């Protein structure tokens, strides 16, 4: 089995299968799925390494980029339904043996969603379904590459999750040598550098976006140059905390959350606040909508507002206050010393 999996590592490309991108993400087969399905149905000696286990028989390897706690019945619904119809998972998960004395006999390397789906079914009226698994002997680095192949073909792995797993892997598996990791994963050095930059995004900035899925590599390319300088970083993080509070309030009220483009604009404005010159302006936002602007003139700040009759006045005043304070701070930063 080890040679079969290593053959997958050397022959599978990292490009997504077009069928996977256009079809049902839980049902359409990825290239890795196709190979594993062939392993299970190939007969002969291969089948000797296939086992049927309970989901609780395996711990989850910590080198996989998938954020297992965020798996839910809702985001795995189509996979759950497919496994229920077929009385099991036709694509095996990959496990390896845990060291003697471990609480669980196996360690799950690939197949977190399938394991979750069967565990959910076991707890919801289908206790007879077992998790079909293939036992492999792989090093941590090989297991990481195999998990990365699978997860690049899935649409539910966020760029942030992938970036943070890469940040951990470059030291853990490649001795901190980025070029070695890029070569092993068939990435260019620039592609890997962009992902590693996203992994360095502060938690406060991540929380400002409506969902983790909305935070992308392109956003980090705008923000990281600002965040590398101490004073702009403080302003960006302060603005991120304020936006995060607004997102919670909007969510509690059942209103539309602030979109990623607006979040990025406000964070960028906060970072550049100390370098603004006369004539430049700052947007005044009410939730996701621009309702006015503050422009700095030679003698002070000029405010322009367009307010709907049904606007939330308290939220409007809070947003206006924040922009005025940031603009005043910017004026202090650019004022020549006495």
RODO-2510 file (C-alpha; in nm, 4 decimals, decimal comma):
residues 338
     n   res          X          Y          Z
     1     x     0,0000     0,0000     0,0000
     2     x     0,2841     0,2377     0,0774
     3     x     0,4185     0,2054    -0,2781
     4     x     0,0698     0,2629    -0,4178
     5     x     0,0295     0,5877    -0,2221
     6     x     0,3801     0,7041    -0,3059
     7     x     0,2950     0,6442    -0,6697
     8     x    -0,0005     0,8793    -0,6205
     9     x     0,2343     1,1404    -0,4754
    10     x     0,4655     1,1255    -0,7749
    11     x     0,2063     1,1001    -1,0526
    12     x    -0,0890     1,3118    -0,9424
    13     x    -0,0834     1,6725    -1,0475
    14     x    -0,1924     1,9439    -0,8095
    15     x    -0,4389     2,0866    -1,0567
    16     x    -0,8088     2,0509    -0,9668
    17     x    -1,0229     1,8171    -1,1720
    18     x    -1,2661     2,0280    -1,3822
    19     x    -1,5431     1,7862    -1,2830
    20     x    -1,4733     1,8673    -0,9187
    21     x    -1,5029     2,2397    -0,9747
    22     x    -1,8296     2,2229    -1,1637
    23     x    -2,0037     1,9312    -0,9934
    24     x    -2,1249     1,8458    -0,6460
    25     x    -1,8220     1,8914    -0,4212
    26     x    -1,9164     1,5934    -0,2066
    27     x    -2,0045     1,3511    -0,4857
    28     x    -1,7895     1,4339    -0,7888
    29     x    -1,4591     1,2450    -0,7765
    30     x    -1,1309     1,4287    -0,7503
    31     x    -0,8213     1,2783    -0,9076
    32     x    -0,7144     1,1465    -0,5685
    33     x    -1,0616     0,9994    -0,5097
    34     x    -1,0462     0,8191    -0,8426
    35     x    -0,7168     0,6555    -0,7532
    36     x    -0,8363     0,5539    -0,4063
    37     x    -1,1633     0,4163    -0,5451
    38     x    -0,9570     0,2083    -0,7855
    39     x    -0,7545     0,0789    -0,4926
    40     x    -1,0640    -0,0423    -0,3070
    41     x    -1,2292    -0,2032    -0,6103
    42     x    -0,9128    -0,3375    -0,7675
    43     x    -0,9248    -0,6723    -0,5904
    44     x    -0,6192    -0,8902    -0,5397
    45     x    -0,3699    -0,8256    -0,2637
    46     x    -0,4587    -0,4588    -0,2427
    47     x    -0,7803    -0,5321    -0,0533
    48     x    -0,5838    -0,6819     0,2375
    49     x    -0,4925    -0,3371     0,3653
    50     x    -0,8535    -0,2158     0,3640
    51     x    -1,0311    -0,2229     0,7014
    52     x    -1,3751    -0,1309     0,8311
    53     x    -1,3588     0,0687     1,1540
    54     x    -1,5637     0,2989     1,3727
    55     x    -1,5011     0,6743     1,3379
    56     x    -1,3948     0,6816     1,7024
    57     x    -1,1188     0,4299     1,6327
    58     x    -0,9002     0,7010     1,4793
    59     x    -0,7557     1,0245     1,6068
    60     x    -0,7104     1,3074     1,3543
    61     x    -0,3559     1,3879     1,2494
    62     x    -0,2655     1,7451     1,3401
    63     x    -0,0786     1,8041     1,0137
    64     x    -0,3955     1,8189     0,8010
    65     x    -0,4992     2,1754     0,7067
    66     x    -0,8712     2,1058     0,7446
    67     x    -1,0265     2,2759     1,0479
    68     x    -1,2198     1,9731     1,1760
    69     x    -1,4219     2,1562     1,4457
    70     x    -1,5874     2,3658     1,1725
    71     x    -1,7353     2,0598     1,0000
    72     x    -2,1128     2,0536     1,0481
    73     x    -2,4073     1,8498     0,9259
    74     x    -2,5063     2,1496     0,7134
    75     x    -2,1787     2,1911     0,5272
    76     x    -2,1411     1,8120     0,4881
    77     x    -2,5055     1,7446     0,3990
    78     x    -2,4562     1,6172     0,0423
    79     x    -2,1766     1,3854     0,1540
    80     x    -2,3867     1,2527     0,4425
    81     x    -2,6756     1,1823     0,2057
    82     x    -2,4463     1,0088    -0,0442
    83     x    -2,2897     0,7826     0,2202
    84     x    -2,6336     0,7011     0,3644
    85     x    -2,7595     0,5935     0,0195
    86     x    -2,4568     0,3738    -0,0431
    87     x    -2,4392     0,2307     0,3129
    88     x    -2,0837     0,3500     0,3526
    89     x    -1,8037     0,5553     0,2016
    90     x    -1,6951     0,4213    -0,1375
    91     x    -1,3784     0,6343    -0,1234
    92     x    -1,1675     0,5072     0,1683
    93     x    -1,0076     0,7349     0,4214
    94     x    -0,6345     0,6892     0,4761
    95     x    -0,5093     0,5964     0,8216
    96     x    -0,1864     0,4774     0,9755
    97     x    -0,1278     0,2821     1,2940
    98     x    -0,0915     0,4799     1,6146
    99     x     0,1958     0,3866     1,8494
   100     x     0,1221     0,1048     2,0962
   101     x    -0,0600     0,2274     2,4050
   102     x    -0,2489     0,5057     2,2222
   103     x    -0,6145     0,5595     2,3054
   104     x    -0,7156     0,4951     1,9434
   105     x    -0,5527     0,2330     1,7189
   106     x    -0,5460     0,4516     1,4050
   107     x    -0,4533     0,8052     1,3032
   108     x    -0,6575     0,9660     1,0248
   109     x    -0,4451     1,1258     0,7516
   110     x    -0,6945     1,1907     0,4693
   111     x    -1,0750     1,1913     0,4849
   112     x    -1,1878     1,4178     0,7707
   113     x    -1,5226     1,4924     0,6033
   114     x    -1,5968     1,1236     0,5433
   115     x    -1,5129     1,0415     0,9029
   116     x    -1,7356     1,3229     1,0285
   117     x    -2,0231     1,2194     0,8003
   118     x    -2,0201     0,8577     0,9192
   119     x    -1,9899     0,9599     1,2825
   120     x    -2,2946     1,1854     1,2328
   121     x    -2,4890     0,9012     1,0710
   122     x    -2,3922     0,6645     1,3544
   123     x    -2,5397     0,9144     1,5999
   124     x    -2,8513     0,9743     1,3912
   125     x    -3,0156     0,6418     1,3182
   126     x    -2,7486     0,4541     1,1165
   127     x    -2,5228     0,2900     1,3787
   128     x    -2,4405    -0,0006     1,1459
   129     x    -2,2396     0,2063     0,8956
   130     x    -1,8636     0,1704     0,9309
   131     x    -1,5785     0,3822     0,8060
   132     x    -1,3938     0,2156     0,5179
   133     x    -1,0247     0,2871     0,5580
   134     x    -0,6944     0,1959     0,3966
   135     x    -0,3904     0,1525     0,6213
   136     x    -0,0752     0,3217     0,4915
   137     x     0,2833     0,3625     0,6071
   138     x     0,3820     0,7190     0,5344
   139     x     0,6135     0,9744     0,6903
   140     x     0,4656     1,2990     0,8223
   141     x     0,5997     1,4878     0,5213
   142     x     0,4435     1,2391     0,2775
   143     x     0,1156     1,2507     0,4705
   144     x     0,1194     1,6304     0,4519
   145     x     0,1690     1,6274     0,0760
   146     x    -0,1092     1,3735     0,0262
   147     x    -0,3513     1,5736     0,2439
   148     x    -0,2545     1,8858     0,0520
   149     x    -0,3391     1,7183    -0,2799
   150     x    -0,6839     1,6289    -0,1517
   151     x    -0,7540     1,9647     0,0075
   152     x    -0,6530     2,1685    -0,2968
   153     x    -0,9319     1,9875    -0,4839
   154     x    -1,1924     2,0836    -0,2233
   155     x    -1,3812     2,4114    -0,2223
   156     x    -1,4417     2,4169     0,1543
   157     x    -1,0811     2,4655     0,2627
   158     x    -1,0272     2,8352     0,3187
   159     x    -0,7165     3,0085     0,1913
   160     x    -0,6454     3,1057     0,5524
   161     x    -0,6593     2,7429     0,6749
   162     x    -0,4332     2,6349     0,3931
   163     x    -0,1912     2,9227     0,4561
   164     x    -0,1643     2,8499     0,8282
   165     x    -0,1039     2,4812     0,7645
   166     x     0,1776     2,5793     0,5262
   167     x     0,3260     2,8112     0,7870
   168     x     0,3408     2,5220     1,0328
   169     x     0,4660     2,2753     0,7729
   170     x     0,7601     2,4803     0,6453
   171     x     0,9331     2,4484     0,9834
   172     x     0,7951     2,1083     1,0799
   173     x     0,8681     1,9180     0,7590
   174     x     1,1138     2,1286     0,5569
   175     x     1,3547     2,2661     0,8202
   176     x     1,2351     2,6210     0,7538
   177     x     1,3574     2,6121     0,3919
   178     x     1,0776     2,7653     0,1846
   179     x     1,2265     2,6633    -0,1507
   180     x     1,2284     2,2949    -0,0459
   181     x     0,8634     2,3128     0,0467
   182     x     0,7705     2,4936    -0,2755
   183     x     0,9427     2,2257    -0,4824
   184     x     0,7774     1,9410    -0,2872
   185     x     0,4304     2,0926    -0,3350
   186     x     0,4816     2,1942    -0,6992
   187     x     0,4424     2,5618    -0,6126
   188     x     0,6495     2,8586    -0,7215
   189     x     0,8370     3,0415    -0,4474
   190     x     0,6185     3,3464    -0,5071
   191     x     0,2964     3,1442    -0,4679
   192     x     0,4175     2,9997    -0,1394
   193     x     0,5387     3,3397    -0,0156
   194     x     0,1957     3,4899    -0,0763
   195     x     0,0263     3,2131     0,1204
   196     x     0,2741     3,2399     0,4073
   197     x     0,2078     3,6142     0,4228
   198     x    -0,1633     3,5446     0,4655
   199     x    -0,0809     3,3101     0,7553
   200     x     0,0734     3,6044     0,9418
   201     x    -0,2488     3,8059     0,9425
   202     x    -0,3333     3,9108     1,3027
   203     x    -0,6356     3,7443     1,4599
   204     x    -0,8024     4,0841     1,5066
   205     x    -0,7896     4,1445     1,1308
   206     x    -0,9213     3,7944     1,0567
   207     x    -1,2145     3,8569     1,2926
   208     x    -1,3059     4,1806     1,1117
   209     x    -1,4130     3,9870     0,8017
   210     x    -1,7633     3,8406     0,7978
   211     x    -1,6275     3,4872     0,7511
   212     x    -1,2850     3,3259     0,7294
   213     x    -1,3709     3,2304     0,3699
   214     x    -1,3818     3,5983     0,2706
   215     x    -1,0233     3,6674     0,3767
   216     x    -0,8053     3,5984     0,0740
   217     x    -0,4427     3,6141    -0,0317
   218     x    -0,5120     3,9330    -0,2273
   219     x    -0,6217     4,1052     0,0943
   220     x    -0,3002     4,0174     0,2743
   221     x    -0,1013     4,1588    -0,0174
   222     x    -0,2630     4,4962     0,0515
   223     x    -0,2491     4,4856     0,4315
   224     x     0,0803     4,3149     0,5180
   225     x     0,3042     4,6027     0,3998
   226     x     0,1035     4,8305     0,6325
   227     x     0,1056     4,5836     0,9220
   228     x     0,4836     4,5523     0,9155
   229     x     0,5187     4,9092     1,0506
   230     x     0,4407     4,9529     1,4238
   231     x     0,2215     5,2659     1,4242
   232     x     0,0099     5,1789     1,1167
   233     x    -0,0270     4,8267     1,2579
   234     x    -0,1773     4,9668     1,5792
   235     x    -0,4241     5,1744     1,3788
   236     x    -0,5230     4,8788     1,1584
   237     x    -0,5795     4,6511     1,4579
   238     x    -0,7844     4,9190     1,6356
   239     x    -0,9994     4,9618     1,3244
   240     x    -1,0311     4,5834     1,2909
   241     x    -1,1634     4,5564     1,6471
   242     x    -1,4211     4,8252     1,5763
   243     x    -1,5329     4,6536     1,2538
   244     x    -1,5550     4,3199     1,4356
   245     x    -1,7889     4,4805     1,6910
   246     x    -2,0034     4,6169     1,4102
   247     x    -2,0170     4,2736     1,2451
   248     x    -2,1432     4,1157     1,5685
   249     x    -2,4084     4,3844     1,6039
   250     x    -2,5242     4,3445     1,2447
   251     x    -2,5366     3,9666     1,2818
   252     x    -2,7412     3,9948     1,6024
   253     x    -2,9875     4,2210     1,4237
   254     x    -3,0131     3,9895     1,1240
   255     x    -2,8716     4,2534     0,8895
   256     x    -2,6279     4,2195     0,6010
   257     x    -2,2690     4,1968     0,7231
   258     x    -1,9987     4,4317     0,6051
   259     x    -1,8538     4,2860     0,2817
   260     x    -1,4867     4,2054     0,2406
   261     x    -1,4191     4,4920    -0,0005
   262     x    -1,5476     4,7457     0,2522
   263     x    -1,3544     4,5867     0,5381
   264     x    -1,0359     4,5999     0,3315
   265     x    -1,0954     4,9650     0,2399
   266     x    -1,1499     5,0690     0,6026
   267     x    -0,8448     4,8801     0,7281
   268     x    -0,6301     5,0277     0,4530
   269     x    -0,7578     5,3773     0,5331
   270     x    -0,6791     5,3269     0,9012
   271     x    -0,3260     5,2178     0,8198
   272     x    -0,2631     5,5186     0,5966
   273     x    -0,4341     5,7689     0,8291
   274     x    -0,1079     5,9254     0,9435
   275     x     0,0102     6,0007     0,5881
   276     x    -0,2963     6,1820     0,4557
   277     x    -0,2585     6,5254     0,3066
   278     x    -0,4934     6,8188     0,2653
   279     x    -0,7652     6,7439     0,0134
   280     x    -0,7737     6,3706     0,0784
   281     x    -1,0883     6,2235     0,2273
   282     x    -1,2056     5,9370     0,4452
   283     x    -1,5288     5,7498     0,3871
   284     x    -1,7980     5,7468     0,6565
   285     x    -1,9600     5,4037     0,6604
   286     x    -2,2888     5,2857     0,8058
   287     x    -2,2620     4,9077     0,7990
   288     x    -2,1718     4,8206     0,4410
   289     x    -2,2827     5,1531     0,2927
   290     x    -2,0903     5,4737     0,2404
   291     x    -2,3014     5,7631     0,3707
   292     x    -2,0537     6,0476     0,3546
   293     x    -1,6963     6,1609     0,3814
   294     x    -1,4561     6,3660     0,5886
   295     x    -1,2150     6,5850     0,3960
   296     x    -0,9193     6,7646     0,5471
   297     x    -0,8748     7,1236     0,4406
   298     x    -0,6161     7,3816     0,5354
   299     x    -0,8147     7,5085     0,8318
   300     x    -0,9829     7,1895     0,9559
   301     x    -1,2104     6,9017     0,8678
   302     x    -1,5112     6,9250     0,6360
   303     x    -1,7915     6,6700     0,6831
   304     x    -2,0446     6,5723     0,4154
   305     x    -2,3331     6,3348     0,4994
   306     x    -2,6279     6,1877     0,3135
   307     x    -2,8551     6,0236     0,5703
   308     x    -3,1630     5,8140     0,5031
   309     x    -3,4688     5,8941     0,7171
   310     x    -3,4682     5,5403     0,8559
   311     x    -3,0956     5,5354     0,9382
   312     x    -2,9741     5,4087     1,2753
   313     x    -2,8653     5,7411     1,4265
   314     x    -2,6629     5,5872     1,7104
   315     x    -2,4648     5,3717     1,4691
   316     x    -2,4242     5,6696     1,2361
   317     x    -2,2858     5,8889     1,5146
   318     x    -2,0534     5,6131     1,6301
   319     x    -1,9159     5,5721     1,2790
   320     x    -1,8826     5,9464     1,2329
   321     x    -1,7028     5,9795     1,5655
   322     x    -1,4544     5,7075     1,4726
   323     x    -1,3709     5,8714     1,1385
   324     x    -1,3376     6,2163     1,2965
   325     x    -1,1030     6,0835     1,5658
   326     x    -0,8909     5,8994     1,3083
   327     x    -0,8786     6,2125     1,0932
   328     x    -0,7745     6,4241     1,3919
   329     x    -0,5062     6,1712     1,4789
   330     x    -0,3840     6,1890     1,1220
   331     x    -0,3671     6,5689     1,1490
   332     x    -0,1501     6,5373     1,4590
   333     x     0,0766     6,2868     1,2858
   334     x     0,1391     6,5152     0,9896
   335     x     0,1659     6,8439     1,1827
   336     x     0,5221     6,9799     1,1701
   337     x     0,7094     6,9855     1,5055
   338     x     0,7076     7,3144     1,7013
***
